[in-house]
Amino acid sequence: MTMCREVTMRSELVIGDLFGENTACKKTNVMFRIVGDEIDPDEITKLLGIQPTRSFAKDEEYNSKSGQVLQRPIGHWSICSEGLVNSTSTEKHARYLLNILEPSIDAVGKYRNNPNFRTSIIFWWEATDEHGGFSLSSDTLSRLCRLCNDLDYTFIG
């Protein structure tokens, strides 16, 4: 019995560390985004009850880096964990977004189920070296998938 208990304890330790800090990661964050030509950022903010990290309507003017006045080609509303979660664990960043979004899952569904909008979860992961990656629990991934039409991944090596 002692041997079985030791193996169980060791495997729990390994699994527990799987979603902890990631030494191969320089920076990570997770974003939830709604895009579409008919985006009304104020309406989304009110309906979801969440302040966006970034939002704008299609054709909204903005100044480019070169100082040129341009128009947004598509509407955009998003929230991001960047700067709000101090961790190299992508799992922790994803769970942060879930805590914010899941109470508004029915409102998110209005956009996810409408063909005029696209809802996405975007994972940003930057390696400390030339390679690496991250792990997510199946529970976290399935919960994220209930919020979006697609998942996007950006890896920087």
C-alpha positions as MATLAB code, in Angstrom:
seq = 'MTMCREVTMRSELVIGDLFGENTACKKTNVMFRIVGDEIDPDEITKLLGIQPTRSFAKDEEYNSKSGQVLQRPIGHWSICSEGLVNSTSTEKHARYLLNILEPSIDAVGKYRNNPNFRTSIIFWWEATDEHGGFSLSSDTLSRLCRLCNDLDYTFIG';
ca = [
       0.000    0.000    0.000;
       2.848    2.381    0.752;
       4.281    1.912   -2.763;
       0.908    2.740   -4.354;
       0.507    5.827   -2.176;
       4.013    7.089   -3.086;
       3.319    6.716   -6.821;
       0.011    8.577   -6.446;
       1.659   11.401   -4.514;
       4.436   11.728   -7.111;
       1.967   11.809  -10.023;
      -0.131   14.478   -8.263;
       3.002   16.566   -7.862;
       3.851   16.290  -11.575;
       0.266   17.036  -12.654;
       0.014   19.933  -10.217;
       3.151   21.496  -11.712;
       1.840   21.041  -15.265;
      -0.276   24.217  -15.010;
       2.047   26.220  -12.761;
       4.746   28.696  -13.693;
       6.425   27.899  -16.999;
      10.200   28.441  -17.069;
      10.211   28.180  -20.891;
       7.802   31.135  -21.075;
       8.932   34.749  -21.257;
       5.403   36.172  -21.565;
       1.881   34.851  -22.046;
      -1.644   36.239  -22.126;
      -5.109   35.245  -23.268;
      -7.648   37.457  -25.039;
     -11.360   37.122  -25.768;
     -12.387   39.032  -28.883;
     -15.581   39.812  -30.790;
     -15.143   41.179  -34.314;
     -17.572   42.161  -37.045;
     -18.750   44.979  -39.285;
     -21.760   45.662  -37.051;
     -19.892   45.942  -33.732;
     -21.335   48.535  -31.356;
     -18.729   48.611  -28.555;
     -21.002   50.412  -26.076;
     -23.812   47.899  -26.640;
     -21.479   44.940  -26.046;
     -20.049   46.543  -22.902;
     -23.552   47.137  -21.543;
     -24.889   43.698  -22.507;
     -21.908   41.791  -21.060;
     -21.413   44.119  -18.100;
     -17.651   43.991  -18.713;
     -15.299   46.868  -19.493;
     -13.221   46.025  -22.585;
      -9.459   46.240  -22.765;
      -9.878   47.573  -26.300;
     -12.857   48.388  -28.511;
     -13.758   50.320  -31.640;
     -16.417   50.412  -34.360;
     -15.868   49.810  -38.072;
     -14.804   52.991  -39.915;
     -13.755   54.681  -36.650;
     -10.817   56.964  -37.358;
      -7.446   56.568  -35.674;
      -3.904   57.896  -36.083;
      -1.386   55.401  -37.450;
       2.179   55.228  -36.114;
       3.247   57.425  -39.020;
       0.616   60.008  -38.059;
      -1.715   59.249  -40.957;
      -5.465   59.267  -40.217;
      -6.934   55.860  -41.080;
     -10.286   54.091  -40.606;
     -10.786   50.818  -38.790;
     -11.582   48.078  -41.347;
     -13.746   46.088  -38.882;
     -15.325   46.517  -35.457;
     -13.566   45.028  -32.443;
     -14.325   44.451  -28.741;
     -11.906   42.536  -26.502;
     -10.664   41.824  -23.011;
      -7.157   40.561  -22.301;
      -5.277   39.196  -19.311;
      -2.089   41.066  -20.277;
      -0.813   43.125  -17.365;
      -3.572   41.812  -15.082;
      -2.263   38.310  -14.363;
       1.328   38.142  -13.137;
       2.155   34.619  -14.241;
       3.835   32.582  -16.965;
       1.015   30.009  -16.655;
      -1.323   30.239  -19.642;
      -3.809   28.199  -17.582;
      -3.949   30.991  -14.971;
      -4.503   33.628  -17.680;
      -7.292   31.546  -19.238;
      -9.003   30.985  -15.884;
      -8.839   34.728  -15.201;
     -10.831   35.365  -18.396;
     -13.270   32.581  -17.588;
     -14.004   34.161  -14.200;
     -14.905   37.405  -15.975;
     -16.785   35.965  -18.964;
     -18.706   32.944  -17.680;
     -21.246   34.987  -15.675;
     -22.152   36.634  -19.026;
     -22.122   33.428  -21.124;
     -25.704   33.928  -22.363;
     -24.884   37.446  -23.572;
     -21.671   36.183  -25.211;
     -23.819   33.572  -26.995;
     -25.729   36.379  -28.737;
     -22.512   37.172  -30.619;
     -21.086   33.643  -30.845;
     -24.272   32.367  -32.501;
     -24.684   35.317  -34.895;
     -23.000   34.819  -38.318;
     -22.313   38.586  -38.513;
     -19.824   38.320  -35.620;
     -16.804   36.180  -34.823;
     -15.818   35.366  -31.254;
     -12.289   34.138  -30.627;
      -9.951   33.168  -27.828;
      -6.397   34.226  -28.659;
      -3.418   32.699  -26.852;
      -0.143   34.646  -26.919;
       2.915   32.721  -25.796;
       6.531   33.911  -26.019;
       9.439   31.556  -25.365;
      12.465   32.431  -23.255;
      14.528   30.438  -25.745;
      13.941   29.117  -29.274;
      11.107   26.725  -28.451;
       8.490   25.739  -25.901;
       4.764   25.591  -25.405;
       1.997   25.544  -22.853;
      -0.576   23.179  -21.422;
      -4.229   23.765  -20.574;
      -6.496   21.499  -18.590;
      -9.297   19.900  -20.587;
     -11.789   21.578  -18.226;
     -10.409   25.049  -18.971;
     -10.232   24.402  -22.709;
     -13.810   23.093  -22.893;
     -15.095   26.090  -20.909;
     -13.257   28.494  -23.235;
     -14.722   26.727  -26.276;
     -18.253   27.458  -25.019;
     -17.448   31.163  -25.404;
     -16.057   31.275  -28.918;
     -16.202   30.270  -32.560;
     -12.461   29.647  -32.804;
      -9.123   29.524  -31.002;
      -6.050   31.363  -32.292;
      -2.468   30.736  -31.200;
       0.555   33.033  -31.498;
       3.940   31.569  -30.595;
       7.046   33.780  -30.524;
      10.399   31.997  -30.340;
];
